[in-house]
Amino acid sequence: MKRVDVTYVLIFDEQGENVLMVKNKGEYSSYYTLPGGAVEIGETLEEAAIREVNEETGLNVELDGIFSVSEAFFEERGHHAIFFTFRGKIIGGEINISMPEEIEEITWMNSQIAEDYIHITDSKGLINSNSSVPYLLRKRDIQKS
């Protein structure tokens, strides 16, 4: 099993009613997720989350703690995935599909509907809880030789 880290960002509109969602082109059918994707080698979780939102939506975001951490085993791919979902807010950019081969739609979805797509497990009501925990990055240890 290969460990895969994935980041997502939960972004509400100014009224706090709708969540920014992307519709991904899947192998068999399209599906909605929060904007996000896999963490690249040498990248922090925060850097990955900010990059993925920008790549998928054209928006610049800042993060405000972690909304949730979840995990799943994808036996057919041999992946053990850890999902880090951050809270975020838009600080610039414009909604734009720059990767039409991957993303077919960017939409504001009612939070109650969006909640069905956010987690693999049942987490009803969590989306409107306003809870988060801080994301802390330890300074990189520099080894002296």
C-alpha positions in Angstrom: 0.0 0.0 0.0 1.3 3.4 -1.0 0.6 6.3 1.3 -0.9 9.3 -0.5 -1.6 12.7 1.1 -4.4 14.8 -0.4 -5.4 18.3 0.5 -8.8 20.0 0.0 -10.0 23.4 0.9 -13.5 24.2 2.2 -14.4 27.7 1.0 -17.8 29.4 1.8 -19.3 32.3 0.0 -19.7 35.7 1.7 -23.1 34.7 3.0 -21.8 31.4 4.5 -24.4 29.4 2.7 -22.7 28.0 -0.3 -19.4 26.0 -0.8 -17.1 26.2 -3.7 -17.0 22.8 -5.5 -15.4 21.5 -8.6 -16.8 18.8 -10.9 -14.0 16.4 -11.9 -14.0 14.3 -15.0 -13.8 10.7 -13.8 -12.9 7.5 -15.6 -16.6 6.4 -15.7 -18.5 9.5 -14.7 -18.0 13.0 -13.4 -18.1 13.8 -9.7 -18.0 16.8 -7.3 -15.3 17.4 -4.8 -13.9 20.4 -2.9 -11.0 21.9 -4.8 -7.8 20.0 -4.0 -5.4 17.3 -4.9 -2.3 15.3 -4.1 0.6 16.7 -2.2 3.8 16.8 -4.3 7.3 15.7 -3.0 8.9 18.5 -1.0 5.6 20.4 -0.6 3.9 21.3 2.7 0.2 20.5 3.1 -0.5 24.2 3.1 1.5 24.8 -0.1 -0.3 21.9 -1.8 -3.8 23.2 -0.8 -3.1 26.7 -2.0 -1.6 25.5 -5.3 -4.4 23.0 -6.0 -7.1 25.6 -5.4 -5.4 28.0 -7.8 -4.8 25.4 -10.5 -8.3 24.1 -10.4 -10.3 27.3 -9.9 -8.0 30.3 -10.7 -8.6 31.7 -7.2 -6.0 32.6 -4.6 -6.8 31.6 -1.1 -5.4 31.8 2.4 -6.0 29.0 4.9 -7.6 29.2 8.3 -6.9 25.9 10.1 -7.9 22.4 9.4 -11.6 21.5 9.1 -11.0 17.7 9.1 -8.6 14.9 8.6 -10.0 11.6 7.2 -8.5 8.6 5.5 -9.5 5.8 3.2 -8.0 2.6 1.6 -8.4 2.3 -2.1 -7.6 -1.4 -2.6 -7.8 -1.3 -6.4 -5.2 1.4 -6.6 -3.1 0.1 -3.7 -3.4 3.5 -2.0 -3.8 4.5 1.6 -5.0 8.1 1.3 -5.0 10.7 4.1 -7.3 13.7 3.3 -6.4 17.0 5.0 -9.3 19.5 4.5 -8.5 23.1 5.3 -10.8 26.0 5.8 -10.0 28.8 3.4 -11.0 32.2 2.1 -10.6 33.8 -1.2 -8.1 36.7 -1.3 -7.8 37.2 -5.1 -8.0 35.7 -8.6 -11.0 35.0 -10.8 -12.9 31.7 -11.3 -11.5 30.1 -14.4 -11.2 26.5 -15.6 -7.6 26.3 -16.6 -7.5 22.5 -16.7 -10.6 21.5 -18.8 -9.2 18.0 -19.3 -9.7 17.5 -15.5 -12.3 20.0 -14.4 -15.6 20.4 -16.2 -17.4 22.8 -13.8 -16.7 25.1 -10.9 -19.8 26.0 -8.9 -21.2 27.4 -5.6 -23.2 24.6 -4.0 -25.6 24.8 -1.1 -23.6 23.6 2.0 -26.2 20.8 2.9 -25.9 19.3 -0.6 -22.1 19.8 -0.7 -21.7 17.9 2.5 -22.7 14.7 0.7 -19.6 15.0 -1.5 -17.0 16.1 1.0 -16.3 13.0 3.0 -16.3 9.3 2.3 -17.8 8.7 5.7 -21.0 10.1 7.2 -20.3 13.5 8.8 -23.7 15.1 8.7 -23.8 18.6 10.3 -20.0 18.9 10.5 -19.9 21.4 7.7 -21.7 24.1 9.6 -19.9 23.6 12.9 -17.4 26.4 12.4 -14.8 24.3 14.2 -11.2 24.1 13.1 -7.8 23.2 14.6 -4.6 25.1 13.8 -2.2 23.9 11.1 1.3 24.1 12.5 4.4 23.7 10.4 7.6 22.8 12.3 10.7 24.4 11.0 12.7 22.1 8.8 15.5 20.4 10.6 18.8 21.2 9.0 21.3 18.4 9.6 24.9 19.5 10.3 27.5 17.1 8.9 
